[in-house]
Amino acid sequence: MDLPHGKRVYFASDFHLGIPDRESSQARERRICSWLDDIKHDAAQIYLVGDLFDVWFEYKNVVPKGYTRFLGKLAELTDSGIQIEAFTGNHDLWMRGYFEDELNIPVHHNAITREFNGKKFLIAHGDGLGPGDHGYKMLKKVLRNPVSQWIYRRLHPDTGVGMAGWFSRLGPKHVDGEEEKFLGPDKEWLVQFAYETLKKEHVDYFIFGHRHIAVEYQLQENSKYINLGDWIRYDSYAEFDGNELNLKFYKK
């Protein structure tokens, strides 16, 4: 699509709402809502690129408690005509209709491509892409299997969501510990995925989350990799103004 004059496309990921505690999560939620308020005047589209929640599991008639300000803000924006698209991440991969039915937001479970003003974008959360991480790739197949999800939904929601939160806390602690660093193109699996993709087709911009690093890396003269960082340390996002895509940091 060609963007209307003055309109922009925004990308953000890894809000991880819910951790490390209610007070901190709500403060982060308010910052995110403030950012959404600030960009709504010129946003043509907004892409939320996964791990919006640290834990999210939808039952047929139950969704996790909380996140009222964030979900209400999304409903307000889509009701006003702004197109929002979301992605599942490795922490909130069990989305199954709530965003589509209640918020009019399509949810993507795999990488997608979009074109704006003649520029091609490949967008994905990033978990399981590229070489390596074979254990997680196997686990992801199990977790996304409809039979596995059917069995898990037999648990009471308090038990099911509680167990999901317990497993989540066993993983990387993004709220403390040493800050993630860019490891260089030879060791970054998503950069390797981008290079392999470029052997088959041209992509102007690769946009990922997942790694919790806010970084731009020039792959080729006309191709750039951007990792969106997170809203735990960076309050970072990417903005396409119709000509260029750049990583930015919310300071308000």
HELIX and SHEET records of a PDB file:
HELIX    1   1 ARG A   22  ILE A   39  1                                  18    
HELIX    2   2 THR A   68  ASP A   79  1                                  12    
HELIX    3   3 TYR A   98  LEU A  103  1                                   6    
HELIX    4   4 HIS A  134  ARG A  144  1                                  11    
HELIX    5   5 PRO A  146  TYR A  152  1                                   7    
HELIX    6   6 PRO A  157  LEU A  170  1                                  14    
HELIX    7   7 TRP A  189  LEU A  198  1                                  10    
SHEET    1   A 6 VAL A 107  HIS A 108  0                                        
SHEET    2   A 6 GLN A  83  PHE A  87  1                                        
SHEET    3   A 6 ALA A  43  LEU A  48  1                                        
SHEET    4   A 6 ARG A   8  ALA A  12  1                                        
SHEET    5   A 6 SER A 236  PHE A 240 -1                                        
SHEET    6   A 6 LEU A 245  PHE A 249 -1                                        
SHEET    1   B 5 ILE A 112  PHE A 116  0                                        
SHEET    2   B 5 LYS A 119  ALA A 124 -1                                        
SHEET    3   B 5 TYR A 205  PHE A 208  1                                        
SHEET    4   B 5 SER A 223  LEU A 228  1                                        
SHEET    5   B 5 ALA A 214  GLN A 220 -1                                        
END                                                                             
